[in-house]
Amino acid sequence: MRKLFIGNKNYSSWSLRPWVLMRALCIPFEEVLVPFDGVDNYQRFKAFAPNGRVPCLEDDQGVVWDSMAITEVLAEDHPEVWPIDRAARRFARAAAAEMHSGFQSLRSACPMICSATFSMLAIPDGLSRELTRLDEIFSEGIVQFGGPYLAGREFTAVDASFVPVAIRVIHYGLPVSKQSRDYCNQSLKMPAVVEWLDAAIQEPWFDLEEETAARRFANLLEDVRPLTR
């Protein structure tokens, strides 16, 4: 049985990507949640992850860290991780890699907080450019491969890589095209994503750094965690 080490579900967008991929594709695994504790978790996480970060996958072949590396290792045993069609697979890999290495303004201005919704006070220039690029990616994938997912009829790794983005788009009310918003809403209704969000809401932990960062460009509308009521 594989073990997937993750951080807080309310905040850890990197953990969400392989978790939702495995859950949606019915790939068995044991979840090991290790909550963040302050700003620097490196030494604690080094106990299971060579890079001192989450997510990290452990199986009978050893340890794999980084969400993209985990995705590729899973694909060795589960080819459905990526689209079957070659053109769709090329697009999916490129779009997932772009998400993995880019969109820094989105990450910075809109930290993922699954339990909360916000109203943006301003859209920084860098974020505006990235939202335009997001519309381009979503439109290209859905139009070229017919939807409803980014590379065709089936949920694959490229969709998993954009689930944290979908949460940000909806929870911050970000200005994107109708097509992009519909895709994001569809992502949030997936059973695996609903399961993650429900669990995130029940978590007792409060990350002051993430919560403060979320309020730089946005006002809090609602936080549905029981601990905030």
Secondary structure, 3 states (H helix, E strand, C coil): CCEEEECCCCCCHHHHHHHHHHHHCCCCCEEEECCCCCCCCHHHHCCCCCCCCCCEEEECCEEEECHHHHHHHHHHHCHHHCCCCHHHHHHHHHHHHHHHHCCHHHHHHCCCCCCEEEEECCCCHHHHHHHHHHHHHHHHHHHHHCCCECCECCCCHHHHHHHHHHHHHHHHCCCCCHHHHHHHHHHHCCHHHHHHHHHHHHCCCCCHHHHHHHCCCEEEEEECCHHHC
